Amino acid sequence: MGKVIAVCTSPEKGTQKKNIGEAVFIEDYGIEGDAHAGKWHRQVSLLSYDKIEDFRKRGAEVEDGAFGENLVVEGIDFKTLPIGTRLRCKDVILEMTQIGKECHHGCAIFQKMGDCIMPREGVFSKVIKGGVIKAGDMLEVM
């Protein structure tokens, strides 16, 4: 069981996301108002709060959403879960579709730190069942 720390979106791809506190998750589409929503396998991105904190301790000054993640969750190490794992938060059900991603080394975090955690720690999912998720909600591995 994990706790949602931040819910982040961005209106354009390739930009850092901003914590908006809560969002509507639309079945087989993604997050309302987020540039990455659509009919594909990477509708929602998740990153462990604990991994972000470790990165901050190395000197990174990053806000929630800086890695392009939609959900920041404390207490779950996402990359240890297999593809196909389902996650539930109230009515919302997400299914993991990808672990990590190719990083474009031009990102601001990589340029400053020489490293970025999203390629190895971030995971992606599609929305199986929609609803609302807000900061403070609990997310469970089904």
Z-matrix of the N, CA and C atoms (Angstrom, degrees):
N
C 1 1.464
C 2 1.522 1 108.25
N 3 1.302 2 115.36 1 135.57
C 4 1.454 3 120.73 2 179.29
C 5 1.517 4 110.86 3 -129.69
N 6 1.322 5 115.30 4 165.52
C 7 1.463 6 121.61 5 -179.65
C 8 1.522 7 109.56 6 -113.88
N 9 1.335 8 115.74 7 130.01
C 10 1.459 9 120.63 8 178.13
C 11 1.533 10 108.24 9 -72.69
N 12 1.322 11 116.26 10 120.01
C 13 1.459 12 122.64 11 -179.12
C 14 1.530 13 110.61 12 -93.01
N 15 1.335 14 116.28 13 -37.99
C 16 1.467 15 120.66 14 -177.84
C 17 1.525 16 110.46 15 -149.56
N 18 1.339 17 115.01 16 147.55
C 19 1.463 18 123.31 17 174.00
C 20 1.529 19 105.10 18 -121.42
N 21 1.334 20 116.94 19 116.98
C 22 1.462 21 121.30 20 -169.96
C 23 1.530 22 111.83 21 -124.27
N 24 1.332 23 115.15 22 144.32
C 25 1.464 24 121.24 23 175.86
C 26 1.521 25 109.58 24 -140.95
N 27 1.324 26 114.52 25 165.40
C 28 1.465 27 120.90 26 172.70
C 29 1.525 28 108.11 27 -144.85
N 30 1.329 29 116.46 28 144.75
C 31 1.466 30 119.36 29 -179.62
C 32 1.524 31 113.34 30 -77.89
N 33 1.351 32 117.64 31 -15.36
C 34 1.465 33 121.45 32 -178.01
C 35 1.522 34 110.37 33 -131.97
N 36 1.335 35 116.43 34 146.41
C 37 1.462 36 121.25 35 174.63
C 38 1.517 37 108.88 36 -71.17
N 39 1.336 38 116.10 37 152.98
C 40 1.460 39 120.83 38 176.90
C 41 1.517 40 114.02 39 80.44
N 42 1.321 41 117.50 40 9.38
C 43 1.468 42 121.09 41 178.12
C 44 1.520 43 109.34 42 -120.66
N 45 1.331 44 115.70 43 159.06
C 46 1.458 45 119.38 44 176.26
C 47 1.529 46 108.64 45 -68.79
N 48 1.321 47 115.56 46 148.28
C 49 1.462 48 120.48 47 179.04
C 50 1.523 49 109.22 48 -90.66
N 51 1.320 50 116.22 49 158.91
C 52 1.475 51 122.56 50 178.81
C 53 1.524 52 108.67 51 -114.30
N 54 1.324 53 115.38 52 143.02
C 55 1.461 54 121.02 53 177.24
C 56 1.526 55 108.76 54 -73.13
N 57 1.336 56 116.19 55 116.67
C 58 1.462 57 120.77 56 179.83
C 59 1.530 58 111.73 57 -106.37
N 60 1.336 59 116.56 58 0.81
C 61 1.465 60 120.51 59 174.09
C 62 1.511 61 115.61 60 85.15
N 63 1.329 62 117.88 61 -42.04
C 64 1.463 63 120.87 62 176.28
C 65 1.519 64 108.96 63 -157.99
N 66 1.331 65 114.86 64 156.39
C 67 1.465 66 119.14 65 -178.41
C 68 1.521 67 110.59 66 -153.33
N 69 1.326 68 114.24 67 160.65
C 70 1.462 69 122.24 68 176.17
C 71 1.524 70 108.05 69 -93.91
N 72 1.329 71 116.04 70 125.29
C 73 1.458 72 123.42 71 177.69
C 74 1.527 73 107.13 72 -100.70
N 75 1.336 74 116.01 73 124.44
C 76 1.455 75 121.89 74 -174.26
C 77 1.528 76 109.50 75 -106.44
N 78 1.325 77 115.87 76 128.02
C 79 1.453 78 122.05 77 -178.11
C 80 1.527 79 111.75 78 -51.95
N 81 1.331 80 116.07 79 131.89
C 82 1.461 81 124.82 80 178.82
C 83 1.530 82 113.44 81 53.59
N 84 1.333 83 116.23 82 30.51
C 85 1.461 84 119.94 83 179.49
C 86 1.526 85 112.38 84 -140.86
N 87 1.332 86 117.66 85 -49.59
C 88 1.462 87 120.09 86 -177.75
C 89 1.506 88 111.34 87 127.49
N 90 1.321 89 115.73 88 -148.66
C 91 1.458 90 121.59 89 -175.67
C 92 1.523 91 109.94 90 -97.88
N 93 1.311 92 115.10 91 129.47
C 94 1.461 93 121.46 92 178.29
C 95 1.527 94 110.04 93 -55.15
N 96 1.339 95 116.99 94 125.25
C 97 1.452 96 121.63 95 177.29
C 98 1.519 97 115.39 96 85.72
N 99 1.341 98 118.01 97 1.09
C 100 1.461 99 119.91 98 -179.97
C 101 1.526 100 110.06 99 -97.50
N 102 1.327 101 115.92 100 138.06
C 103 1.466 102 121.74 101 -176.91
C 104 1.527 103 113.39 102 -62.15
N 105 1.328 104 117.93 103 -25.30
C 106 1.461 105 120.48 104 -177.17
C 107 1.521 106 113.47 105 -89.35
N 108 1.321 107 117.71 106 -0.38
C 109 1.463 108 120.75 107 177.32
C 110 1.521 109 109.20 108 -67.53
N 111 1.310 110 116.13 109 150.57
C 112 1.459 111 120.84 110 178.75
C 113 1.515 112 110.47 111 154.84
N 114 1.301 113 115.84 112 178.52
C 115 1.469 114 121.68 113 -178.00
C 116 1.523 115 109.36 114 -86.83
N 117 1.345 116 115.98 115 74.47
C 118 1.452 117 121.52 116 177.36
C 119 1.509 118 109.68 117 -151.20
N 120 1.333 119 117.95 118 -175.79
C 121 1.470 120 121.37 119 -172.33
C 122 1.527 121 114.29 120 -88.31
N 123 1.340 122 118.79 121 -7.00
C 124 1.470 123 120.44 122 -178.76
C 125 1.527 124 110.28 123 -117.20
N 126 1.328 125 116.32 124 57.53
C 127 1.464 126 121.96 125 -176.86
C 128 1.527 127 112.35 126 -74.17
N 129 1.330 128 116.83 127 -35.84
C 130 1.473 129 121.87 128 -177.28
C 131 1.524 130 108.52 129 -135.98
N 132 1.337 131 116.65 130 132.57
C 133 1.464 132 120.81 131 176.81
C 134 1.525 133 109.71 132 -108.13
N 135 1.325 134 115.05 133 143.79
C 136 1.461 135 121.58 134 -178.24
C 137 1.519 136 109.75 135 -128.73
N 138 1.327 137 115.32 136 144.47
C 139 1.457 138 121.38 137 179.00
C 140 1.525 139 108.15 138 -142.93
N 141 1.317 140 115.98 139 139.78
C 142 1.452 141 121.86 140 -179.29
C 143 1.535 142 111.28 141 -74.06
N 144 1.315 143 115.94 142 128.04
C 145 1.468 144 122.53 143 176.69
C 146 1.532 145 110.16 144 -55.93
N 147 1.324 146 116.05 145 -38.88
C 148 1.464 147 121.01 146 -177.43
C 149 1.531 148 110.96 147 -63.18
N 150 1.334 149 117.30 148 -37.35
C 151 1.474 150 121.29 149 178.67
C 152 1.532 151 110.32 150 -70.66
N 153 1.336 152 116.67 151 -36.81
C 154 1.469 153 120.48 152 176.74
C 155 1.525 154 109.65 153 -64.98
N 156 1.327 155 117.11 154 -42.31
C 157 1.470 156 121.05 155 179.16
C 158 1.527 157 111.41 156 -62.50
N 159 1.332 158 116.97 157 -41.57
C 160 1.473 159 120.44 158 176.65
C 161 1.526 160 110.32 159 -59.81
N 162 1.330 161 116.64 160 -41.25
C 163 1.465 162 121.90 161 179.87
C 164 1.532 163 110.20 162 -66.73
N 165 1.328 164 117.28 163 -39.51
C 166 1.472 165 121.46 164 176.95
C 167 1.523 166 111.07 165 -62.18
N 168 1.324 167 117.18 166 -37.06
C 169 1.466 168 121.23 167 179.69
C 170 1.527 169 111.57 168 -65.65
N 171 1.325 170 116.49 169 -20.41
C 172 1.466 171 121.64 170 176.88
C 173 1.525 172 111.30 171 -86.19
N 174 1.340 173 117.07 172 4.10
C 175 1.455 174 120.78 173 174.86
C 176 1.516 175 115.87 174 107.57
N 177 1.317 176 116.80 175 1.37
C 178 1.470 177 119.39 176 -179.80
C 179 1.520 178 110.58 177 -77.54
N 180 1.307 179 115.80 178 129.08
C 181 1.460 180 121.02 179 175.91
C 182 1.525 181 106.63 180 -101.20
N 183 1.335 182 115.47 181 90.08
C 184 1.461 183 120.89 182 -176.27
C 185 1.526 184 110.72 183 -126.53
N 186 1.307 185 114.96 184 137.86
C 187 1.464 186 121.98 185 175.48
C 188 1.526 187 108.41 186 -89.30
N 189 1.327 188 116.69 187 162.87
C 190 1.459 189 120.26 188 173.46
C 191 1.525 190 107.80 189 -59.95
N 192 1.328 191 116.51 190 133.17
C 193 1.458 192 122.01 191 -178.18
C 194 1.518 193 113.67 192 96.43
N 195 1.332 194 117.57 193 -9.45
C 196 1.470 195 121.66 194 -175.69
C 197 1.529 196 113.00 195 -62.45
N 198 1.335 197 117.08 196 -28.46
C 199 1.462 198 121.02 197 -178.90
C 200 1.529 199 111.63 198 -89.24
N 201 1.321 200 116.92 199 1.19
C 202 1.459 201 121.20 200 -177.41
C 203 1.511 202 112.82 201 88.93
N 204 1.341 203 116.51 202 11.96
C 205 1.460 204 120.51 203 -177.87
C 206 1.533 205 111.15 204 -81.25
N 207 1.332 206 115.40 205 143.16
C 208 1.460 207 120.93 206 176.73
C 209 1.525 208 111.72 207 -85.22
N 210 1.329 209 116.25 208 -42.54
C 211 1.465 210 120.03 209 -178.67
C 212 1.522 211 110.09 210 -120.76
N 213 1.326 212 115.56 211 128.41
C 214 1.457 213 122.57 212 171.78
C 215 1.524 214 105.31 213 -105.24
N 216 1.346 215 116.08 214 121.47
C 217 1.463 216 120.67 215 -173.92
C 218 1.519 217 110.04 216 -127.87
N 219 1.325 218 115.54 217 128.08
C 220 1.465 219 121.70 218 177.35
C 221 1.521 220 109.78 219 -89.26
N 222 1.339 221 115.99 220 135.25
C 223 1.461 222 120.20 221 171.79
C 224 1.517 223 116.20 222 98.03
N 225 1.338 224 119.08 223 0.22
C 226 1.468 225 121.47 224 175.77
C 227 1.528 226 108.45 225 -128.38
N 228 1.334 227 115.75 226 127.47
C 229 1.465 228 121.30 227 175.44
C 230 1.524 229 106.18 228 -94.78
N 231 1.325 230 116.54 229 93.24
C 232 1.458 231 122.43 230 -170.89
C 233 1.517 232 114.43 231 -59.73
N 234 1.338 233 117.37 232 -37.52
C 235 1.467 234 118.61 233 -174.22
C 236 1.525 235 112.85 234 -68.28
N 237 1.337 236 118.08 235 -12.22
C 238 1.465 237 121.16 236 177.75
C 239 1.526 238 111.88 237 -85.26
N 240 1.333 239 116.88 238 -7.80
C 241 1.460 240 120.98 239 -178.85
C 242 1.532 241 109.65 240 -93.35
N 243 1.329 242 117.43 241 144.10
C 244 1.466 243 119.14 242 -179.18
C 245 1.539 244 113.06 243 -77.70
N 246 1.326 245 115.31 244 155.84
C 247 1.458 246 121.46 245 171.87
C 248 1.531 247 107.29 246 -54.29
N 249 1.322 248 116.79 247 139.84
C 250 1.460 249 120.76 248 -178.84
C 251 1.519 250 112.94 249 97.91
N 252 1.355 251 116.84 250 -13.32
C 253 1.463 252 120.27 251 177.70
C 254 1.521 253 108.91 252 -61.09
N 255 1.319 254 116.06 253 136.49
C 256 1.462 255 120.74 254 176.82
C 257 1.524 256 109.91 255 -104.20
N 258 1.305 257 114.26 256 141.38
C 259 1.456 258 122.96 257 -179.45
C 260 1.526 259 107.88 258 -122.08
N 261 1.343 260 116.71 259 138.69
C 262 1.463 261 120.38 260 -179.38
C 263 1.525 262 110.16 261 -122.66
N 264 1.321 263 114.77 262 135.86
C 265 1.459 264 122.13 263 173.00
C 266 1.524 265 106.26 264 -136.00
N 267 1.325 266 116.36 265 104.66
C 268 1.470 267 122.25 266 -173.20
C 269 1.530 268 108.64 267 53.67
N 270 1.323 269 118.90 268 -118.16
C 271 1.471 270 121.98 269 -179.13
C 272 1.522 271 113.10 270 -82.11
N 273 1.319 272 117.20 271 -21.81
C 274 1.467 273 121.37 272 -173.14
C 275 1.533 274 110.87 273 -76.53
N 276 1.342 275 115.17 274 133.86
C 277 1.463 276 121.26 275 173.44
C 278 1.528 277 107.49 276 -123.60
N 279 1.333 278 114.98 277 125.63
C 280 1.460 279 122.63 278 177.34
C 281 1.521 280 108.29 279 -113.00
N 282 1.331 281 116.81 280 147.87
C 283 1.461 282 121.44 281 175.37
C 284 1.517 283 109.02 282 -123.32
N 285 1.333 284 115.90 283 123.80
C 286 1.466 285 120.49 284 -179.21
C 287 1.524 286 111.13 285 -66.22
N 288 1.334 287 115.91 286 131.89
C 289 1.462 288 121.87 287 -176.48
C 290 1.524 289 113.32 288 -120.35
N 291 1.328 290 117.52 289 -18.39
C 292 1.472 291 120.32 290 -176.19
C 293 1.517 292 109.23 291 -158.53
N 294 1.322 293 116.09 292 141.96
C 295 1.465 294 121.95 293 174.71
C 296 1.519 295 107.21 294 -113.62
N 297 1.324 296 116.28 295 124.29
C 298 1.455 297 121.42 296 179.97
C 299 1.517 298 112.19 297 72.20
N 300 1.331 299 114.88 298 174.94
C 301 1.466 300 120.38 299 178.36
C 302 1.517 301 108.79 300 -162.05
N 303 1.284 302 114.73 301 162.97
C 304 1.460 303 121.72 302 174.66
C 305 1.526 304 107.05 303 -68.09
N 306 1.309 305 117.64 304 130.50
C 307 1.472 306 120.56 305 -179.96
C 308 1.517 307 109.33 306 -101.92
N 309 1.318 308 115.09 307 136.17
C 310 1.460 309 117.99 308 173.17
C 311 1.523 310 105.75 309 -86.68
N 312 1.318 311 116.73 310 119.79
C 313 1.462 312 121.28 311 -172.94
C 314 1.520 313 113.66 312 -69.00
N 315 1.309 314 116.88 313 4.86
C 316 1.454 315 120.18 314 175.96
C 317 1.516 316 112.49 315 -88.03
N 318 1.348 317 117.78 316 -1.51
C 319 1.467 318 119.12 317 -177.53
C 320 1.527 319 110.19 318 -66.19
N 321 1.322 320 115.57 319 148.18
C 322 1.468 321 121.77 320 -174.97
C 323 1.526 322 112.32 321 -59.68
N 324 1.319 323 117.14 322 -37.16
C 325 1.467 324 120.56 323 -178.94
C 326 1.526 325 110.09 324 -66.48
N 327 1.340 326 116.82 325 -46.17
C 328 1.463 327 120.14 326 179.50
C 329 1.526 328 110.64 327 -63.72
N 330 1.324 329 117.00 328 -40.41
C 331 1.465 330 120.80 329 -179.87
C 332 1.527 331 111.34 330 -60.65
N 333 1.329 332 115.97 331 -39.75
C 334 1.471 333 120.08 332 -177.09
C 335 1.528 334 112.36 333 -81.32
N 336 1.345 335 117.01 334 -41.96
C 337 1.460 336 121.45 335 -171.98
C 338 1.531 337 114.04 336 -99.73
N 339 1.344 338 116.93 337 -18.09
C 340 1.456 339 119.75 338 -174.66
C 341 1.514 340 112.14 339 75.85
N 342 1.323 341 116.20 340 12.03
C 343 1.459 342 122.24 341 -178.01
C 344 1.522 343 108.13 342 -159.86
N 345 1.315 344 115.93 343 158.50
C 346 1.467 345 122.84 344 174.68
C 347 1.520 346 106.87 345 -149.50
N 348 1.331 347 117.38 346 134.81
C 349 1.463 348 120.05 347 -175.53
C 350 1.527 349 113.99 348 -86.28
N 351 1.323 350 118.24 349 -19.53
C 352 1.467 351 119.98 350 -175.85
C 353 1.531 352 112.94 351 -58.11
N 354 1.344 353 120.15 352 -41.93
C 355 1.469 354 119.15 353 -178.44
C 356 1.524 355 114.89 354 -59.31
N 357 1.341 356 117.59 355 -29.66
C 358 1.473 357 118.84 356 -178.44
C 359 1.529 358 113.56 357 -110.27
N 360 1.318 359 118.67 358 -19.83
C 361 1.474 360 121.34 359 -176.34
C 362 1.530 361 113.64 360 -107.75
N 363 1.314 362 117.28 361 -24.48
C 364 1.459 363 120.42 362 -177.38
C 365 1.516 364 112.07 363 -77.17
N 366 1.316 365 116.28 364 149.61
C 367 1.462 366 121.37 365 175.20
C 368 1.525 367 108.59 366 -129.97
N 369 1.317 368 114.50 367 161.26
C 370 1.460 369 120.81 368 -178.53
C 371 1.513 370 109.53 369 -124.54
N 372 1.332 371 114.82 370 153.34
C 373 1.453 372 119.70 371 -178.48
C 374 1.519 373 110.29 372 -147.72
N 375 1.328 374 114.00 373 166.32
C 376 1.452 375 119.98 374 171.18
C 377 1.523 376 107.37 375 -114.51
N 378 1.324 377 115.90 376 157.09
C 379 1.461 378 121.57 377 -178.28
C 380 1.531 379 108.48 378 -88.70
N 381 1.323 380 116.06 379 114.69
C 382 1.462 381 122.12 380 178.84
C 383 1.530 382 109.78 381 -85.10
N 384 1.331 383 115.97 382 -40.28
C 385 1.469 384 122.06 383 178.46
C 386 1.522 385 107.86 384 -138.92
N 387 1.307 386 116.74 385 131.74
C 388 1.452 387 121.65 386 -175.15
C 389 1.515 388 114.86 387 -85.56
N 390 1.319 389 115.03 388 175.50
C 391 1.454 390 123.24 389 179.93
C 392 1.523 391 109.26 390 156.56
N 393 1.321 392 115.65 391 -161.16
C 394 1.464 393 121.43 392 -178.25
C 395 1.525 394 109.25 393 -115.20
N 396 1.335 395 116.19 394 135.56
C 397 1.466 396 122.16 395 172.32
C 398 1.516 397 107.22 396 -121.92
N 399 1.351 398 115.36 397 135.84
C 400 1.458 399 119.51 398 176.93
C 401 1.526 400 109.76 399 -132.66
N 402 1.327 401 115.37 400 159.68
C 403 1.456 402 120.60 401 176.91
C 404 1.524 403 109.06 402 -56.29
N 405 1.328 404 115.61 403 137.23
C 406 1.462 405 121.50 404 -178.54
C 407 1.516 406 112.97 405 100.08
N 408 1.346 407 117.46 406 -18.16
C 409 1.461 408 120.69 407 177.61
C 410 1.522 409 110.23 408 -68.72
N 411 1.324 410 115.45 409 157.18
C 412 1.462 411 121.02 410 177.41
C 413 1.524 412 109.91 411 -98.14
N 414 1.327 413 116.56 412 138.36
C 415 1.460 414 123.30 413 179.28
C 416 1.534 415 106.60 414 -116.40
N 417 1.328 416 115.77 415 129.18
C 418 1.461 417 118.72 416 -178.88
C 419 1.522 418 111.11 417 -120.33
N 420 1.341 419 114.88 418 147.43
C 421 1.447 420 121.68 419 173.43
C 422 1.517 421 105.92 420 -82.00
N 423 1.321 422 116.39 421 124.87
C 424 1.480 423 120.57 422 -177.90
C 425 1.515 424 111.14 423 -81.35
